[in-house]
Amino acid sequence: MNQQSADNQDAKLTGFGVQDLLIDLVNALSAVKQLSEIDYQVDDEKALIRQALASLIQYQDMERCSFFIVDSDGFLSNVAGISILELANSEASVTTPLRFKVGEGLIGAAAASGVLQHCQNCHEDRRFEKSGKPDQLPGSVISVPVFTFNRTLIGVLNVSHPQANYFSEWHIRLLEVYKNILGQLITTRRLVQQMEQQIAFRTAELESLVAETNQLKDHFASMSMHDQLTGLHNRRFFYDQVEVVIAHHKRYKNSFCLLVMDIDHFKVINDRFGHLFGDQVLTGVANALKRQVRNTDILVRFGGEEFVAIFTNTRCDNGRTFAERIRQEIKTLEWFVDNEVVNLTLSIGLYCLNGDLLQSEQMPDIDQMINYADAALYQAKAGGRDQTVVFGEFRSDRN
Ligand SMILES: Nc1nc2c(ncn2[C@@H]2O[C@H](COP(=O)(O)OP(=O)(O)OP(=O)(O)O)[C@@H](O)[C@H]2O)c(=O)[nH]1
């Protein structure tokens, strides 16, 4: 300790410098207060450390402060530094990159021992790494290790003054308090960042899970409404959609036609050429039906080799014409198997509900309508197949 510093302390302790002591105390409290007010939610840890260093240098007669962060390889690198001059001139501090191994030099000794290191005269102290020109060396330095809540080393706070023997017990006590608050500040920020990262990660995970679940839901919803072999809608879809058609009929008196279409002698195709070929035929018929039926109509594979369609907004005459067109189209289809050409025919049972013919209260329900169309189909089969029969008429449209 130099004479001036020792005299100052004596004066303070004996009461002669009570006013100075009070000023030092207020300054120290101001530095600590400013440190405690720093917003730990800044994006960059270095920015937070710079603010902390500025609060220290602003209220304490130190010449320069810097902070060395320890990395996983056991090296300490200076990430922030500020001098009283830079602070006074509002200059951005220029930090010359420095790196010490834990244990090396005064900073390394602070990190290795976990205890504050005080170098009273840097020109004579062996612990001090004399990098740079002798006239640029500081006179005295204090290096204080800074820890997290659970005593993991964060880095080392380094303060210096050009004068040797400059720092007093007062500075040491202040820096012990200061490094605790700084450690807590950095720890809190790191924990908050970790939490935010985890939240963002979990949120992304959840979002992708929700998207996957929705995809699966859509997939199963679509599967439950589609026939896997032909890609047409299925019976479930039919019952779902027919409600809308009936509601429209009741409200707007829209006409519609219900068709039950059945491939003739399909069993023979299966028996002769095998089930797989039978599947190809079913798919070919389904595609042909799809081409014939309007987008606004309903077409489903009802089961086996039976297809059902509803022609919406269609009166019976037109329904019969459309049904006949379909029947003729199916007759033109050809498959080649075992050097043979395979053709087939379709029988169609038709049930019509003209809007102006029937009061809604007399309307049959959908199962009754299907039974009527089935009855017409039965007539078509009985009449020799390859024909369309309209329920209630039971006359053949064969040609
Ligand atoms: N390949 C294949 N065959 C099917 C499928 N579903 C039902 N079938 C067959 O379709 C045939 C229907 O036979 P039947 O009900 O006797 O009718 P049909 O032979 O067409 O005779 P008619 O309807 O009286 O003209 C049966 O052999 C079923 O096994 C399927 O998904 N794929």
The ligand as an ORCA input file, in Angstrom:
! r2SCAN-3c Opt
* xyz 0 1
  N     -61.777    -58.521    -57.786
  C     -62.705    -58.122    -56.900
  N     -63.853    -58.775    -56.853
  C     -64.812    -58.360    -55.984
  C     -64.615    -57.289    -55.135
  N     -65.732    -57.108    -54.377
  C     -66.591    -58.053    -54.770
  N     -66.056    -58.805    -55.730
  C     -66.619    -59.985    -56.448
  O     -67.720    -59.578    -57.216
  C     -68.456    -60.760    -57.501
  C     -69.936    -60.437    -57.448
  O     -70.599    -61.625    -57.800
  P     -72.143    -61.711    -57.822
  O     -72.744    -60.991    -56.638
  O     -72.503    -63.160    -57.998
  O     -72.601    -60.914    -59.081
  P     -72.226    -61.063    -60.604
  O     -71.307    -62.159    -60.836
  O     -71.765    -59.734    -61.074
  O     -73.594    -61.388    -61.227
  P     -74.832    -60.445    -61.489
  O     -74.671    -59.262    -60.539
  O     -75.991    -61.231    -61.152
  O     -74.746    -60.016    -62.872
  C     -68.021    -61.805    -56.475
  O     -67.242    -62.790    -57.126
  C     -67.155    -61.021    -55.515
  O     -66.120    -61.811    -54.987
  C     -63.332    -56.602    -55.181
  O     -63.061    -55.636    -54.489
  N     -62.439    -57.050    -56.098
*
